[in-house]
C-alpha cells in the first residue's frame, strides 16, 4: 500500500497532467496537493452532515427543521459525489496515508499548524482534528434525542459544522489552483455562510422555547 501510494505520488508530481481527447496536455492535481486533500477531507466532513441530517429527520416532526435538514442532506450528498468524481478523474485514491487536514497547514491557508494547540474543531464535545466535526458522543446523543431536544442539538452541532466547513473551503480558496475546486469551495463558503444565519435564527427560537419548558 505504501509502495503504491509512493508510486502514485511520484507519477503525479512528475507528470502532473493528463491528455485530452484532442491530445492537449492538461494539468491535474497530484497526490499531496491541496486539491486532493480538500476533496478527501470535505467528503468526510459532508458525510457527517448527511448523517446528522438523517438523524434529526428521524427524531423530529418539525417541518422547518426537517426541510432544512433535507436541503443540507441533498446538497452535501451531491457535492461529496462531485469530489469523489474528481479523485477518480485525477487517478488518485479516495483515501490517503496523510493525516486529515494536513493540506490546511500549508503556508497561506490561514489555519497554521494543526498541532499548535488551537481549537480546530469548534464542535461541542469534539476532540477531532477536522474543523467543526461532531464527536461520537455528540452523534450518540443526537441519535437518542427526540422532538425539541433533537432540534436544538442538531442546530448547535450544525452551526459548528458549517463554521468548520466554511473555514476549510476558505483555506482551499487560499491554496488551490484548480478552477473546478475553487468554484465548489466558493459555493460552499457562500451557501454555508447564508445557512449559518438561518441555523442561528432557528436555534435562538428553539432555545427560547426550551428555556420556557
Rosetta blueprint (number, residue, H / E / L):
1 X L
2 X H
3 X H
4 X H
5 X H
6 X H
7 X H
8 X H
9 X H
10 X H
11 X H
12 X H
13 X H
14 X H
15 X L
16 X L
17 X E
18 X E
19 X E
20 X L
21 X L
22 X L
23 X L
24 X L
25 X E
26 X E
27 X E
28 X L
29 X L
30 X L
31 X L
32 X L
33 X L
34 X H
35 X H
36 X H
37 X H
38 X H
39 X H
40 X H
41 X H
42 X H
43 X H
44 X H
45 X H
46 X H
47 X H
48 X H
49 X H
50 X H
51 X H
52 X H
53 X H
54 X H
55 X H
56 X H
57 X H
58 X H
59 X H
60 X L
61 X L
62 X L
63 X H
64 X H
65 X H
66 X H
67 X H
68 X H
69 X H
70 X H
71 X H
72 X H
73 X H
74 X H
75 X H
76 X H
77 X H
78 X H
79 X H
80 X H
81 X H
82 X H
83 X H
84 X H
85 X H
86 X H
87 X H
88 X H
89 X H
90 X L
91 X L
92 X L
93 X L
94 X L
95 X L
96 X L
97 X L
98 X L
99 X L
100 X L
101 X L
102 X H
103 X H
104 X H
105 X H
106 X L
107 X L
108 X L
109 X L
110 X L
111 X L
112 X L
113 X L
114 X L
115 X L
116 X L
117 X L
118 X L
119 X L
120 X L
121 X L
122 X L
123 X L
124 X L
125 X L
126 X L
127 X L
128 X L
129 X L
130 X L
131 X L
132 X L
133 X L
134 X L
135 X L
136 X H
137 X H
138 X H
139 X H
140 X H
141 X H
142 X H
143 X H
144 X H
145 X L
146 X L
147 X H
148 X H
149 X H
150 X H
151 X H
152 X H
153 X H
154 X H
155 X H
156 X H
157 X H
158 X H
159 X H
160 X H
161 X H
162 X H
163 X H
164 X H
165 X H
166 X H
167 X H
168 X H
169 X H
170 X H
171 X H
172 X H
173 X H
174 X H
175 X H
176 X L
177 X L
178 X L
179 X H
180 X H
181 X H
182 X H
183 X H
184 X H
185 X H
186 X H
187 X H
188 X H
189 X H
190 X H
191 X H
192 X H
193 X H
194 X H
195 X H
196 X H
197 X H
198 X H
199 X H
200 X H
201 X H
202 X H
203 X H
204 X H
205 X H
206 X H
207 X H
208 X H
209 X H
210 X H
211 X H
212 X L
213 X L
